């Protein structure tokens, strides 16, 4: 809810910021996602339990006024990703144990105020992706670990329109990013005690997306906000993994996703503002009974609230919390068929801003 509005303001909306400003944020996520095997898979029983748990995060943004109309900014933030841990005693321990796919982005941005109504912004993104896989080795029972990193580059474009002093609207487009990872997997050989290493190439994708936002002031105390977003997930319905033994292509039957959010802001007094909102995101799976246990996802409702407190004429402190609950999803895999029963996540965040 909050991130969608912030993304719009970080582009063309940066022209509304006076002087120079630094914002530093810290996030903490707790996820509860228990994968329960249905006991029909070929690899037998042994549930992994909760695969998410606690995860930290952080971000930093700086904006600099080159003139009253031209602003320069740079941001460093977590783009997307998640780390999951299936453990080393579940039925699929030789396929997946501790897995992390995390992307960090460095984004320089320029924003220009054309006139009192129109502003535009453009940014380049340098995206660093990390893929790490740990699992129990088929031979010997030790830990097998593979890791690879990749740099990919993209762009973001934004525009903001202010039809009046009480209303502003923004639109941001973010380009598609495709990470290319190569890891080396170890498999048992034909002869006892022999193993082979197989280079594996896999693509991990972040779809192009569009986010529209609106902010409207009702009176001196109340304001309302709204977001409407789209992500091109159907573009990645075909996933390809290449090895020196051939190419495998599988279809997860993905669909485009939509994001809708509504929020309100209440100015409690001169130093304190309260925010609250609700959002809905549809699942990128076409069929919740044909998903992947490695990518739990479903229609999701989000409920968030936060408070903004003015510490001094130059600094502010913000605290926020968000609860997200998703639909259940099932993986019909012959090896590890099972289900996630309404997983949920809790997000806690704090940020500090200072104007120079």
C-alpha positions as a Markdown table, in Angstrom:
| # | Residue | x | y | z |
|---|---|---|---|---|
| 1 | Unk | 0.0 | 0.0 | 0.0 |
| 2 | Unk | 2.6 | 2.5 | 1.1 |
| 3 | Unk | 5.3 | 1.4 | -1.4 |
| 4 | Unk | 3.0 | 2.0 | -4.4 |
| 5 | Unk | 2.5 | 5.7 | -3.5 |
| 6 | Unk | 6.2 | 6.1 | -2.6 |
| 7 | Unk | 7.2 | 4.7 | -6.0 |
| 8 | Unk | 5.2 | 7.4 | -7.8 |
| 9 | Unk | 6.6 | 10.2 | -5.6 |
| 10 | Unk | 10.1 | 9.0 | -6.1 |
| 11 | Unk | 9.9 | 9.7 | -9.8 |
| 12 | Unk | 8.1 | 12.8 | -11.2 |
| 13 | Unk | 6.8 | 13.6 | -7.7 |
| 14 | Unk | 10.3 | 14.3 | -6.5 |
| 15 | Unk | 9.8 | 17.8 | -7.9 |
| 16 | Unk | 7.6 | 18.5 | -4.9 |
| 17 | Unk | 10.5 | 18.1 | -2.5 |
| 18 | Unk | 12.3 | 21.4 | -1.5 |
| 19 | Unk | 16.0 | 21.5 | -0.8 |
| 20 | Unk | 17.9 | 18.3 | -0.2 |
| 21 | Unk | 16.4 | 15.3 | 1.6 |
| 22 | Unk | 17.7 | 11.9 | 2.9 |
| 23 | Unk | 15.4 | 9.0 | 3.8 |
| 24 | Unk | 16.6 | 5.8 | 5.5 |
| 25 | Unk | 14.3 | 2.9 | 6.2 |
| 26 | Unk | 14.5 | -0.5 | 7.9 |
| 27 | Unk | 12.0 | -3.4 | 7.4 |
| 28 | Unk | 11.3 | -6.6 | 9.2 |
| 29 | Unk | 9.1 | -9.4 | 7.7 |
| 30 | Unk | 7.6 | -12.4 | 9.3 |
| 31 | Unk | 6.0 | -15.0 | 7.1 |
| 32 | Unk | 3.9 | -18.0 | 8.1 |
| 33 | Unk | 3.7 | -20.5 | 5.2 |
| 34 | Unk | 3.4 | -24.2 | 6.1 |
| 35 | Unk | 3.7 | -26.7 | 3.3 |
| 36 | Unk | 1.8 | -29.8 | 4.1 |
| 37 | Unk | 2.4 | -32.9 | 2.0 |
| 38 | Unk | -0.7 | -34.9 | 1.0 |
| 39 | Unk | 1.2 | -38.2 | 1.4 |
| 40 | Unk | 0.6 | -39.3 | -2.2 |
| 41 | Unk | 4.0 | -38.0 | -3.6 |
| 42 | Unk | 6.6 | -40.5 | -4.6 |
| 43 | Unk | 9.2 | -39.1 | -2.1 |
| 44 | Unk | 7.1 | -40.0 | 0.9 |
| 45 | Unk | 6.2 | -38.1 | 4.0 |
| 46 | Unk | 8.0 | -35.5 | 6.1 |
| 47 | Unk | 6.5 | -31.9 | 6.1 |
| 48 | Unk | 8.9 | -28.9 | 6.1 |
| 49 | Unk | 6.8 | -26.8 | 8.4 |
| 50 | Unk | 7.0 | -23.0 | 8.1 |
| 51 | Unk | 9.4 | -22.2 | 5.3 |
| 52 | Unk | 9.7 | -18.4 | 5.8 |
| 53 | Unk | 10.0 | -17.0 | 9.3 |
| 54 | Unk | 11.8 | -13.7 | 10.0 |
| 55 | Unk | 13.6 | -11.7 | 7.3 |
| 56 | Unk | 15.2 | -8.2 | 7.5 |
| 57 | Unk | 15.4 | -5.5 | 4.8 |
| 58 | Unk | 16.5 | -1.9 | 4.3 |
| 59 | Unk | 16.4 | 1.1 | 1.9 |
| 60 | Unk | 17.9 | 4.6 | 1.4 |
| 61 | Unk | 16.9 | 7.5 | -0.8 |
| 62 | Unk | 18.5 | 10.9 | -1.4 |
| 63 | Unk | 17.1 | 13.8 | -3.4 |
| 64 | Unk | 19.1 | 16.9 | -4.4 |
| 65 | Unk | 17.7 | 20.2 | -5.8 |
| 66 | Unk | 19.7 | 21.3 | -8.8 |
| 67 | Unk | 17.2 | 24.1 | -9.2 |
| 68 | Unk | 13.5 | 24.9 | -8.4 |
| 69 | Unk | 12.4 | 22.7 | -11.3 |
| 70 | Unk | 15.2 | 20.1 | -11.7 |
| 71 | Unk | 15.8 | 17.4 | -9.1 |
| 72 | Unk | 18.4 | 14.7 | -8.9 |
| 73 | Unk | 17.8 | 11.6 | -6.8 |
| 74 | Unk | 19.4 | 8.2 | -6.0 |
| 75 | Unk | 17.8 | 5.2 | -4.3 |
| 76 | Unk | 19.1 | 1.9 | -3.0 |
| 77 | Unk | 16.5 | -0.6 | -2.1 |
| 78 | Unk | 15.4 | -4.2 | -2.1 |
| 79 | Unk | 13.6 | -4.8 | -5.4 |
| 80 | Unk | 12.0 | -8.2 | -4.7 |
| 81 | Unk | 12.8 | -11.6 | -3.4 |
| 82 | Unk | 12.3 | -14.1 | -0.6 |
| 83 | Unk | 14.4 | -16.5 | 1.4 |
| 84 | Unk | 12.8 | -19.9 | 2.3 |
| 85 | Unk | 14.0 | -22.8 | 4.3 |
| 86 | Unk | 12.5 | -26.2 | 3.9 |
| 87 | Unk | 14.9 | -27.8 | 6.3 |
| 88 | Unk | 17.1 | -30.9 | 6.0 |
| 89 | Unk | 14.7 | -33.6 | 7.2 |
| 90 | Unk | 11.6 | -33.2 | 4.9 |
| 91 | Unk | 10.8 | -35.5 | 2.1 |
| 92 | Unk | 12.2 | -33.2 | -0.6 |
| 93 | Unk | 15.5 | -32.4 | 1.2 |
| 94 | Unk | 17.5 | -33.6 | -1.9 |
| 95 | Unk | 15.6 | -31.1 | -4.1 |
| 96 | Unk | 15.2 | -28.0 | -2.0 |
| 97 | Unk | 16.5 | -27.0 | 1.4 |
| 98 | Unk | 17.5 | -23.4 | 2.1 |
| 99 | Unk | 16.8 | -21.2 | -1.0 |
| 100 | Unk | 17.2 | -17.5 | -1.5 |
| 101 | Unk | 16.5 | -15.3 | -4.5 |
| 102 | Unk | 17.1 | -11.6 | -3.6 |
| 103 | Unk | 17.4 | -8.6 | -5.8 |
| 104 | Unk | 18.8 | -5.2 | -4.8 |
| 105 | Unk | 18.5 | -2.1 | -7.0 |
| 106 | Unk | 20.6 | 1.1 | -7.3 |
| 107 | Unk | 18.5 | 3.8 | -9.1 |
| 108 | Unk | 19.6 | 7.3 | -10.1 |
| 109 | Unk | 16.7 | 9.5 | -11.1 |
| 110 | Unk | 16.1 | 12.9 | -12.8 |
| 111 | Unk | 12.8 | 14.8 | -12.3 |
| 112 | Unk | 11.8 | 18.0 | -14.0 |
| 113 | Unk | 8.8 | 20.3 | -13.3 |
| 114 | Unk | 7.5 | 21.4 | -16.7 |
| 115 | Unk | 4.9 | 23.8 | -15.3 |
| 116 | Unk | 2.6 | 24.1 | -12.3 |
| 117 | Unk | 0.6 | 21.0 | -13.4 |
| 118 | Unk | 3.0 | 18.6 | -15.1 |
| 119 | Unk | 6.2 | 16.9 | -13.9 |
| 120 | Unk | 8.2 | 14.1 | -15.5 |
| 121 | Unk | 10.8 | 11.7 | -14.2 |
| 122 | Unk | 13.2 | 9.1 | -15.5 |
| 123 | Unk | 15.5 | 6.6 | -13.8 |
| 124 | Unk | 18.0 | 3.9 | -14.7 |
| 125 | Unk | 18.1 | 0.8 | -12.5 |
| 126 | Unk | 21.2 | -1.3 | -11.8 |
| 127 | Unk | 19.8 | -4.6 | -10.4 |
| 128 | Unk | 21.9 | -7.1 | -8.5 |
| 129 | Unk | 20.4 | -10.6 | -8.2 |
| 130 | Unk | 21.5 | -13.4 | -5.9 |
| 131 | Unk | 20.4 | -17.0 | -6.2 |
| 132 | Unk | 21.5 | -19.5 | -3.5 |
| 133 | Unk | 20.4 | -23.1 | -3.1 |
| 134 | Unk | 21.3 | -25.4 | -0.3 |
| 135 | Unk | 20.1 | -29.0 | 0.0 |
| 136 | Unk | 21.1 | -32.4 | 1.3 |
| 137 | Unk | 23.4 | -34.2 | -1.1 |
| 138 | Unk | 22.1 | -37.5 | -2.6 |
| 139 | Unk | 25.5 | -39.1 | -1.8 |
| 140 | Unk | 26.9 | -39.0 | 1.7 |
| 141 | Unk | 24.2 | -36.9 | 3.2 |
| 142 | Unk | 26.2 | -33.7 | 3.5 |
| 143 | Unk | 25.1 | -30.2 | 2.5 |
| 144 | Unk | 25.3 | -29.3 | -1.2 |
| 145 | Unk | 25.4 | -25.6 | -1.9 |
| 146 | Unk | 25.2 | -23.6 | -5.2 |
| 147 | Unk | 25.3 | -19.8 | -5.6 |
| 148 | Unk | 25.4 | -17.4 | -8.4 |
| 149 | Unk | 24.9 | -13.6 | -8.9 |
| 150 | Unk | 23.9 | -11.5 | -11.9 |
| 151 | Unk | 23.7 | -7.8 | -12.8 |
| 152 | Unk | 20.9 | -6.7 | -15.0 |
| 153 | Unk | 19.8 | -3.2 | -16.0 |
| 154 | Unk | 16.4 | -1.5 | -16.6 |
| 155 | Unk | 14.5 | 1.7 | -16.6 |
| 156 | Unk | 11.7 | 3.5 | -14.9 |
| 157 | Unk | 9.6 | 6.4 | -16.3 |
| 158 | Unk | 7.1 | 8.5 | -14.4 |
| 159 | Unk | 4.7 | 11.4 | -15.0 |
| 160 | Unk | 2.7 | 13.5 | -12.5 |
| 161 | Unk | -0.3 | 15.7 | -13.1 |
| 162 | Unk | -1.7 | 18.2 | -10.6 |
| 163 | Unk | -5.1 | 19.5 | -11.8 |
| 164 | Unk | -5.5 | 21.5 | -8.6 |
| 165 | Unk | -3.8 | 22.3 | -5.3 |
| 166 | Unk | -5.8 | 19.5 | -3.7 |
| 167 | Unk | -5.3 | 16.7 | -6.2 |
| 168 | Unk | -2.4 | 15.0 | -7.9 |
| 169 | Unk | -2.1 | 11.9 | -10.1 |
| 170 | Unk | 1.0 | 9.9 | -11.0 |
| 171 | Unk | 1.9 | 7.1 | -13.4 |
| 172 | Unk | 5.1 | 5.0 | -13.3 |
| 173 | Unk | 6.3 | 2.3 | -15.8 |
| 174 | Unk | 9.0 | -0.2 | -14.8 |
| 175 | Unk | 10.8 | -2.3 | -17.4 |
| 176 | Unk | 11.1 | -6.1 | -17.4 |
| 177 | Unk | 14.2 | -7.6 | -15.8 |
| 178 | Unk | 15.5 | -11.1 | -16.6 |
| 179 | Unk | 18.2 | -12.5 | -14.3 |
| 180 | Unk | 20.4 | -15.3 | -15.8 |
| 181 | Unk | 21.8 | -17.7 | -13.2 |
| 182 | Unk | 24.2 | -20.6 | -13.7 |
| 183 | Unk | 24.7 | -23.1 | -10.9 |
| 184 | Unk | 26.4 | -26.5 | -10.8 |
| 185 | Unk | 24.4 | -29.4 | -9.5 |
| 186 | Unk | 25.7 | -32.8 | -8.4 |
| 187 | Unk | 23.9 | -36.0 | -9.3 |
| 188 | Unk | 24.7 | -39.7 | -8.7 |
| 189 | Unk | 26.5 | -41.6 | -11.5 |
| 190 | Unk | 25.7 | -44.9 | -13.0 |
| 191 | Unk | 28.4 | -46.7 | -11.1 |
| 192 | Unk | 28.2 | -46.9 | -7.2 |
| 193 | Unk | 30.2 | -44.2 | -5.5 |
| 194 | Unk | 30.5 | -42.0 | -8.7 |
| 195 | Unk | 28.9 | -38.6 | -9.2 |
| 196 | Unk | 28.6 | -36.2 | -12.0 |
| 197 | Unk | 28.4 | -32.4 | -12.0 |
| 198 | Unk | 25.8 | -30.8 | -14.4 |
| 199 | Unk | 25.9 | -27.1 | -15.2 |
| 200 | Unk | 22.4 | -25.6 | -15.0 |
| 201 | Unk | 21.2 | -22.3 | -16.4 |
| 202 | Unk | 18.0 | -20.8 | -15.2 |
| 203 | Unk | 16.2 | -17.6 | -15.8 |
| 204 | Unk | 14.4 | -15.7 | -13.0 |
| 205 | Unk | 12.2 | -12.9 | -14.2 |
| 206 | Unk | 10.7 | -9.6 | -12.8 |
| 207 | Unk | 7.9 | -8.5 | -15.1 |
| 208 | Unk | 7.3 | -5.1 | -16.5 |
| 209 | Unk | 4.7 | -3.2 | -14.5 |
| 210 | Unk | 2.6 | 0.0 | -14.5 |
| 211 | Unk | 1.4 | 1.7 | -11.4 |
| 212 | Unk | -1.1 | 4.6 | -11.3 |
| 213 | Unk | -1.7 | 6.6 | -8.1 |
| 214 | Unk | -3.9 | 9.5 | -6.9 |
| 215 | Unk | -3.9 | 11.7 | -3.9 |
| 216 | Unk | -6.7 | 14.1 | -2.9 |
| 217 | Unk | -7.0 | 16.4 | 0.0 |
| 218 | Unk | -10.5 | 16.6 | 1.5 |
| 219 | Unk | -9.9 | 19.3 | 4.1 |
| 220 | Unk | -7.2 | 20.4 | 6.6 |
| 221 | Unk | -7.2 | 17.0 | 8.3 |
| 222 | Unk | -8.3 | 14.3 | 5.9 |
| 223 | Unk | -6.8 | 13.1 | 2.6 |
| 224 | Unk | -7.5 | 9.9 | 0.5 |
| 225 | Unk | -5.2 | 7.9 | -1.8 |
| 226 | Unk | -5.6 | 5.2 | -4.3 |
| 227 | Unk | -3.5 | 2.9 | -6.5 |
| 228 | Unk | -4.1 | 0.8 | -9.6 |
| 229 | Unk | -1.3 | -1.5 | -10.8 |
| 230 | Unk | -0.6 | -4.1 | -13.5 |
| 231 | Unk | 2.2 | -6.7 | -13.8 |
| 232 | Unk | 2.9 | -8.7 | -17.0 |
| 233 | Unk | 3.3 | -12.1 | -15.4 |
| 234 | Unk | 1.7 | -14.0 | -18.3 |
| 235 | Unk | 4.9 | -13.2 | -20.2 |
| 236 | Unk | 6.7 | -15.8 | -18.2 |
| 237 | Unk | 4.3 | -18.8 | -18.4 |
| 238 | Unk | 7.1 | -20.8 | -20.1 |
| 239 | Unk | 10.1 | -21.4 | -17.9 |
| 240 | Unk | 13.2 | -22.9 | -19.3 |
| 241 | Unk | 16.1 | -24.7 | -17.6 |
| 242 | Unk | 19.2 | -25.6 | -19.7 |
| 243 | Unk | 21.7 | -28.2 | -18.8 |
| 244 | Unk | 24.5 | -29.9 | -20.8 |
| 245 | Unk | 22.0 | -32.9 | -21.1 |
| 246 | Unk | 19.3 | -30.8 | -22.9 |
| 247 | Unk | 16.6 | -28.2 | -22.3 |
| 248 | Unk | 13.5 | -28.5 | -20.2 |
| 249 | Unk | 10.6 | -26.2 | -20.6 |
| 250 | Unk | 7.6 | -26.2 | -18.1 |
| 251 | Unk | 4.5 | -24.2 | -18.0 |
| 252 | Unk | 3.1 | -22.9 | -14.7 |
| 253 | Unk | 0.1 | -21.3 | -16.5 |
| 254 | Unk | 0.7 | -17.8 | -15.2 |
| 255 | Unk | -1.6 | -14.8 | -15.7 |
| 256 | Unk | -1.2 | -11.0 | -15.4 |
| 257 | Unk | -1.8 | -9.6 | -12.0 |
| 258 | Unk | -3.7 | -6.5 | -10.9 |
| 259 | Unk | -3.2 | -4.4 | -7.7 |
| 260 | Unk | -5.9 | -2.1 | -6.2 |
| 261 | Unk | -5.5 | -0.1 | -3.1 |
| 262 | Unk | -7.4 | 2.6 | -1.1 |
| 263 | Unk | -6.0 | 4.6 | 1.8 |
| 264 | Unk | -6.7 | 7.5 | 4.0 |
| 265 | Unk | -4.5 | 10.1 | 5.9 |
| 266 | Unk | -5.6 | 11.9 | 9.0 |
| 267 | Unk | -3.7 | 14.9 | 10.4 |
| 268 | Unk | -4.1 | 14.3 | 14.2 |
| 269 | Unk | -2.2 | 17.5 | 15.2 |
| 270 | Unk | 0.6 | 19.7 | 13.9 |
| 271 | Unk | 3.2 | 17.0 | 14.4 |
| 272 | Unk | 1.4 | 13.7 | 14.0 |
| 273 | Unk | -0.3 | 12.1 | 10.9 |
| 274 | Unk | -2.0 | 8.7 | 10.8 |
| 275 | Unk | -2.2 | 6.5 | 7.7 |
| 276 | Unk | -4.3 | 3.5 | 7.0 |
| 277 | Unk | -5.2 | 1.4 | 3.9 |
| 278 | Unk | -6.4 | -1.8 | 2.3 |
| 279 | Unk | -5.2 | -3.4 | -0.9 |
| 280 | Unk | -5.9 | -6.5 | -3.1 |
| 281 | Unk | -3.6 | -8.4 | -5.5 |
| 282 | Unk | -4.8 | -11.3 | -7.6 |
| 283 | Unk | -2.7 | -14.4 | -7.9 |
| 284 | Unk | -0.3 | -14.9 | -10.8 |
| 285 | Unk | -1.4 | -18.5 | -11.1 |
| 286 | Unk | -4.4 | -19.2 | -13.3 |
| 287 | Unk | -5.3 | -22.3 | -11.2 |
| 288 | Unk | -4.6 | -22.5 | -7.5 |
| 289 | Unk | -4.6 | -26.3 | -7.7 |
| 290 | Unk | -1.7 | -26.3 | -10.2 |
| 291 | Unk | 1.1 | -24.2 | -8.6 |
| 292 | Unk | 4.7 | -24.8 | -7.5 |
| 293 | Unk | 5.6 | -25.5 | -3.9 |
| 294 | Unk | 8.7 | -23.3 | -4.4 |
| 295 | Unk | 6.6 | -20.2 | -5.3 |
| 296 | Unk | 3.6 | -19.9 | -3.0 |
| 297 | Unk | 1.2 | -17.3 | -4.3 |
| 298 | Unk | -2.5 | -16.6 | -4.3 |
| 299 | Unk | -5.1 | -13.8 | -4.2 |
| 300 | Unk | -3.9 | -11.5 | -1.4 |
| 301 | Unk | -5.6 | -9.0 | 0.9 |
| 302 | Unk | -3.4 | -6.4 | 2.6 |
| 303 | Unk | -4.2 | -4.2 | 5.6 |
| 304 | Unk | -1.8 | -1.5 | 6.7 |
| 305 | Unk | -1.5 | 1.3 | 9.1 |
| 306 | Unk | 1.2 | 3.8 | 10.2 |
| 307 | Unk | 2.1 | 7.0 | 11.9 |
| 308 | Unk | 4.3 | 9.9 | 10.8 |
| 309 | Unk | 5.8 | 12.1 | 13.5 |
| 310 | Unk | 7.6 | 15.4 | 13.0 |
| 311 | Unk | 10.7 | 15.5 | 15.3 |
| 312 | Unk | 11.9 | 18.9 | 14.2 |
| 313 | Unk | 11.5 | 21.4 | 11.4 |
| 314 | Unk | 14.0 | 19.3 | 9.4 |
| 315 | Unk | 13.3 | 15.7 | 10.5 |
| 316 | Unk | 10.5 | 13.1 | 10.6 |
| 317 | Unk | 10.1 | 9.6 | 11.9 |
| 318 | Unk | 7.6 | 7.1 | 10.5 |
| 319 | Unk | 6.4 | 3.7 | 11.8 |
| 320 | Unk | 4.2 | 1.3 | 9.9 |
| 321 | Unk | 2.7 | -2.3 | 10.0 |
| 322 | Unk | 1.0 | -4.4 | 7.4 |
| 323 | Unk | -0.7 | -7.8 | 7.4 |
| 324 | Unk | -1.1 | -9.8 | 4.2 |
| 325 | Unk | -3.1 | -13.0 | 3.9 |
| 326 | Unk | -3.2 | -15.1 | 0.7 |
| 327 | Unk | -5.4 | -17.8 | -0.7 |
| 328 | Unk | -4.4 | -21.5 | -0.4 |
| 329 | Unk | -2.4 | -23.1 | -3.2 |
| 330 | Unk | -1.7 | -26.7 | -4.2 |
| 331 | Unk | 1.2 | -28.4 | -6.0 |
| 332 | Unk | 0.1 | -31.6 | -7.8 |
| 333 | Unk | 3.7 | -32.7 | -8.4 |
| 334 | Unk | 4.1 | -36.5 | -8.5 |
| 335 | Unk | 7.1 | -36.2 | -6.2 |
| 336 | Unk | 6.0 | -33.7 | -3.5 |
| 337 | Unk | 2.3 | -33.0 | -3.9 |
| 338 | Unk | 1.0 | -30.8 | -1.1 |
| 339 | Unk | -0.7 | -27.6 | -0.1 |
| 340 | Unk | -0.2 | -24.2 | 1.5 |
| 341 | Unk | -3.2 | -23.3 | 3.7 |
| 342 | Unk | -3.8 | -19.5 | 3.7 |
| 343 | Unk | -0.2 | -18.3 | 4.2 |
| 344 | Unk | 0.2 | -14.9 | 5.7 |
| 345 | Unk | 2.9 | -12.2 | 6.2 |
| 346 | Unk | 3.5 | -9.4 | 8.6 |
| 347 | Unk | 5.6 | -6.4 | 7.6 |
| 348 | Unk | 7.1 | -3.9 | 10.2 |
| 349 | Unk | 8.9 | -0.8 | 9.0 |
| 350 | Unk | 10.5 | 2.4 | 10.2 |
| 351 | Unk | 12.0 | 5.3 | 8.3 |
| 352 | Unk | 13.8 | 8.5 | 9.2 |
| 353 | Unk | 13.9 | 11.5 | 6.9 |
| 354 | Unk | 16.1 | 14.6 | 7.2 |
| 355 | Unk | 16.0 | 17.8 | 5.1 |
| 356 | Unk | 19.3 | 19.7 | 4.6 |
